[in-house]
Amino acid sequence: MQDASSPAHRGKARSRNLLDLQVESKAYRGGVSTTYKIAEVAKRSGFRASTLRYYEELGLVPPVGRTPAGYRMYDDSSLARLAFISRAKQLGCTLEEITDLAVAWEGERCEPIQTRLRQLVAAKLADAHIRVQEMVAFTAQLQQAADVLGHHTPDGPCDDDCGCAPTADAISAPSTAVLLNVKPTAETAGPPLACTLAADDMLGRLAAWQAALAPVVVREQITGGVRLLFPPDTAVGDLAELAAAEQDCCMFFRFAVTIDGRGIALEVTAPSDAIDLVHSLFGAA
């Protein structure tokens, strides 16, 4: 058995340490990609080391190799892959969807990745619009409840007018506005940022807008809102009728149907405090 203090043993130990340093130093030569240990990848990518290990288990971001000491090693392609995953997460993609996208990423061609991502984003955008309207409908119920509670307090048990128990009138009464923005400004001194549409009708209106906006070709930013360009065969009358119905319950919206050399378009504008709502309902450029 060789003595650990012998020159031969010390020479072998130095050789192993030198090999580890060469692998871990990120200084590969001859055109081979720079490599990084997991702690540095975590710092550069923003993902925790535990997340990187989990991604390795899923086969999502496997290390490019390991050092003789067993340390995980990653390279620049790993960082690019993680940047792509981060982008997909920002867009609300699930882990299953990201795994599916990663398969397309392997092909190193943008077109299939972009096609799949465009499909996912379209579906998530539609879902986000539904959630916006559901929240507006919920706001309507809260506003109506706030208007009723405290106006009548019976001397005894609750009754039909105290507002503690739900009634059909209290839930769906169209006379109560849904306040979308109660911050007073010079711009909102005119039509209030409110919707007078009954809560039960809001989801139906959203579905009507989603169907009407499905053919939109281009969205362009204009002062105070967005311009939606439609195909030449668009039924302008139906579009104008829907816009008029929306303006009737949301007076702060302004609609203009234009037909010119650029084609058929719907321009939607609103006060600055309602721009986010314009983008939520009609999309952004």
C-alpha positions in Angstrom: 0.0 0.0 0.0 1.4 3.3 -1.0 2.2 5.9 1.7 -0.1 9.0 1.3 3.0 11.2 2.1 5.1 9.6 -0.6 6.2 11.8 -3.6 4.3 9.5 -6.0 1.0 9.8 -4.1 1.4 13.5 -3.8 2.1 13.7 -7.6 -1.1 11.7 -8.4 -3.2 14.0 -6.0 -1.8 17.1 -7.7 -2.7 15.6 -11.1 -6.3 14.9 -10.0 -6.7 18.4 -8.6 -5.3 19.9 -11.8 -7.7 17.9 -13.9 -10.6 19.1 -11.7 -9.5 22.7 -12.1 -9.2 22.3 -15.8 -12.8 21.0 -16.1 -14.2 23.5 -13.7 -12.3 26.6 -14.8 -14.7 27.4 -17.6 -11.6 27.8 -19.9 -12.0 25.0 -22.4 -9.9 25.5 -25.5 -10.1 24.6 -29.1 -13.6 26.2 -29.6 -15.4 24.1 -26.9 -18.1 26.0 -25.1 -17.3 27.7 -21.7 -18.6 25.6 -18.8 -20.1 26.6 -15.5 -20.8 24.9 -12.2 -24.4 24.8 -10.9 -23.9 27.7 -8.5 -22.8 30.1 -11.2 -25.6 28.9 -13.6 -28.1 29.7 -10.8 -26.6 33.2 -10.4 -26.5 33.8 -14.1 -30.0 32.4 -14.9 -32.0 33.5 -11.9 -33.1 29.9 -11.2 -32.3 28.3 -7.9 -29.9 25.4 -7.8 -32.7 23.2 -6.4 -34.8 24.1 -9.5 -31.9 23.2 -11.8 -31.6 19.8 -10.1 -35.4 19.3 -10.6 -35.1 20.3 -14.3 -32.3 17.7 -14.6 -34.6 15.0 -13.1 -37.2 15.9 -15.7 -34.7 15.9 -18.5 -35.5 19.5 -19.2 -32.0 21.0 -18.7 -29.5 18.1 -18.3 -25.9 19.1 -17.4 -23.5 18.7 -20.2 -21.3 16.6 -18.0 -19.7 16.2 -14.6 -16.2 16.7 -13.3 -14.2 13.8 -11.9 -15.3 15.1 -8.5 -19.0 14.7 -9.4 -19.9 18.4 -9.9 -22.6 19.2 -12.5 -21.3 21.2 -15.4 -23.3 23.4 -17.8 -22.4 25.4 -20.8 -23.6 28.5 -22.8 -26.3 26.4 -24.5 -27.6 25.5 -21.1 -27.9 29.2 -20.3 -29.7 29.9 -23.6 -32.1 27.1 -22.8 -32.8 28.4 -19.4 -33.4 31.9 -20.8 -36.0 30.4 -23.1 -37.6 28.6 -20.2 -37.7 31.8 -18.3 -39.5 33.5 -21.2 -42.0 30.7 -21.4 -42.7 31.0 -17.7 -43.2 34.8 -18.0 -45.9 34.0 -20.6 -47.7 31.7 -18.1 -46.7 28.4 -19.7 -47.0 25.3 -17.5 -44.2 22.9 -16.9 -45.8 20.4 -19.3 -46.1 23.1 -22.0 -42.4 24.2 -21.4 -41.3 20.6 -21.7 -43.2 20.4 -25.0 -41.5 23.6 -26.2 -38.1 22.3 -25.2 -38.5 19.5 -27.6 -39.0 22.0 -30.4 -36.0 24.0 -29.0 -33.8 21.0 -29.7 -34.4 21.4 -33.4 -32.7 24.8 -33.4 -35.3 26.2 -35.8 -37.4 29.2 -34.8 -40.5 28.5 -36.9 -41.9 25.4 -35.0 -41.1 27.1 -31.7 -42.8 30.3 -32.6 -45.8 28.5 -34.0 -46.3 26.5 -30.9 -45.7 29.5 -28.6 -48.1 31.6 -30.7 -50.8 29.0 -30.1 -50.2 28.9 -26.4 -50.2 32.7 -26.1 -53.4 33.0 -28.0 -55.1 30.5 -25.7 -53.8 32.2 -22.6 -54.8 35.6 -23.8 -58.4 34.4 -24.3 -58.3 32.9 -20.8 -57.0 36.2 -19.4 -59.8 38.1 -21.0 -62.3 35.8 -19.4 -60.7 36.2 -16.0 -60.8 40.0 -16.5 -64.5 39.9 -17.1 -65.2 37.4 -14.3 -63.4 39.8 -12.0 -65.5 42.7 -13.3 -68.6 40.7 -12.8 -67.5 39.9 -9.2 -66.8 43.6 -8.7 -70.4 44.3 -9.7 -71.7 41.9 -7.1 -69.5 43.5 -4.4 -70.5 47.0 -5.5 -74.2 46.1 -5.4 -73.8 44.4 -1.9 -72.0 47.6 -0.6 -74.9 49.7 -1.8 -77.4 47.6 0.1 -75.6 46.8 3.3 -76.2 49.4 6.0 -79.2 51.1 4.4 -81.6 49.0 6.5 -80.9 47.2 9.8 -83.9 45.4 11.1 -84.5 45.3 14.9 -84.3 41.5 15.1 -83.4 38.7 12.6 -82.2 39.5 9.0 -85.0 40.2 6.5 -85.2 40.5 2.7 -84.0 44.1 2.7 -81.0 44.1 5.0 -78.6 42.8 2.3 -77.2 39.9 4.3 -79.0 37.3 2.3 -78.6 37.1 -1.6 -81.6 38.0 -3.7 -82.0 37.9 -7.5 -82.5 41.7 -7.6 -79.4 42.3 -5.5 -77.2 40.1 -7.7 -78.4 41.1 -11.2 -79.9 44.6 -10.9 -78.6 46.5 -14.0 -79.0 49.9 -12.4 -75.8 49.7 -10.3 -72.6 50.6 -12.1 -69.5 48.5 -11.8 -66.8 51.0 -10.8 -63.6 50.3 -12.7 -61.6 53.2 -11.4 -62.8 55.5 -8.6 -59.7 57.8 -8.5 -60.9 61.3 -9.4 -58.9 63.0 -12.1 -59.5 65.8 -14.6 -60.0 63.3 -17.4 -62.6 61.2 -15.5 -64.6 64.3 -14.6 -66.8 63.5 -17.6 -68.1 59.9 -18.1 -67.2 57.8 -15.1 -64.9 54.8 -15.5 -67.8 52.5 -14.8 -69.8 49.8 -16.6 -73.6 49.7 -16.1 -74.0 46.2 -17.7 -75.6 43.7 -15.5 -73.2 41.2 -14.0 -75.0 38.3 -15.6 -74.6 39.8 -19.0 -70.8 40.6 -18.8 -69.5 37.1 -19.8 -71.9 37.1 -22.7 -70.6 40.5 -23.9 -67.0 39.2 -23.6 -67.8 36.2 -25.7 -69.3 38.5 -28.3 -66.1 40.6 -28.4 -63.9 37.5 -28.6 -65.8 36.3 -31.6 -65.7 39.7 -33.2 -62.0 40.3 -32.6 -60.9 36.8 -33.7 -60.3 37.9 -37.3 -58.2 41.0 -36.4 -55.2 41.1 -38.6 -53.1 43.9 -37.0 -53.3 45.9 -33.8 -51.7 49.4 -33.9 -51.1 51.8 -31.1 -52.9 55.1 -31.4 -53.1 58.1 -29.1 -55.2 56.9 -26.1 -55.9 53.4 -27.3 -55.6 50.9 -30.1 -56.5 50.5 -33.8 -57.8 47.1 -34.9 -57.4 46.2 -38.6 -60.0 43.7 -39.9 -60.1 41.6 -43.1 -62.0 43.1 -46.1 -65.0 40.8 -45.8 -65.8 41.9 -42.2 -69.4 42.7 -41.5 -69.0 46.4 -40.6 -72.6 46.7 -39.5 -72.3 44.0 -36.9 -69.0 45.5 -35.6 -70.6 48.9 -35.3 -73.6 47.5 -33.5 -71.4 45.7 -30.9 -69.3 48.9 -30.4 -72.5 50.9 -29.9 -73.8 48.4 -27.3 -70.4 48.6 -25.5 -70.4 52.4 -25.5 -73.9 52.4 -24.1 -72.8 50.6 -20.9 -69.2 51.9 -20.8 -69.5 55.5 -21.7 -65.8 56.2 -21.2 -64.9 54.1 -24.2 -64.8 55.9 -27.6 -65.2 53.8 -30.8 -64.7 54.8 -34.4 -65.2 52.5 -37.4 -63.0 53.6 -40.3 -62.8 52.4 -43.9 -60.0 53.8 -46.0 -57.0 52.7 -48.1 -55.7 50.8 -45.1 -58.8 48.7 -44.9 -61.6 48.2 -42.3 -60.6 49.2 -38.8 -62.1 49.8 -35.3 -60.4 52.4 -33.2 -60.9 52.1 -29.4 -59.8 54.9 -27.1 -60.4 55.9 -23.5 -59.0 58.2 -20.8 -55.5 57.5 -19.7 -56.7 55.8 -16.5 -58.6 53.2 -18.6 -55.8 52.4 -21.1 -55.0 49.1 -19.3 -58.7 48.1 -19.6 -58.6 48.9 -23.3 -55.6 46.6 -23.7 -57.2 43.9 -21.6 -60.4 43.8 -23.6 -59.2 44.7 -27.1 -55.5 43.8 -27.0 -52.4 45.9 -27.3 -50.3 46.8 -30.3 
